[in-house]
Amino acid sequence: MLFSIPLALVGVVAGLLLTGTNISVMVLIGVILLVGVVVNNAIVLIDAVNRLRRAGFEKADALVRAGHIRLRPILMT
């Protein structure tokens, strides 16, 4: 999950360079919003893994199942 934030920032920089947009206050607000969404998705995914672990799943199975359950909502955001 920690590598998601740098990847999001790389995407922001690439988008800015591709469109020729300068860094402004609105861009920085958008970056803060993007980081918040990434962190929120990570928290929800970890919560899903923890709930599956409490339900008796092994660690690897819980990770795969939580990823399968939460992938669509994460991609939608």
C-alpha positions, 0 to 999 in steps of 0.5 A: 500500500505504501508504494501506491502514493508514490505511484499516484504522484508519478502519475500526477507529474506525468499528467502535468508534463503531458498537458503542459500544466503548471503547478498551482494551488488547485493542482496541490489541492488535487494531489492532497485529495488523491493521497487521501483517496489512496490512503482511504482505499488502503485502510478499507482493504486492510480492514477487509483482510483483518475481518477475513483473518478473524473469520478464520482465513489464513493470511495469504487466502485473506489477502487474495480474497480481500483483494478480490472483494475490494478491487472493484470499489477501489478501481471505481474511486 
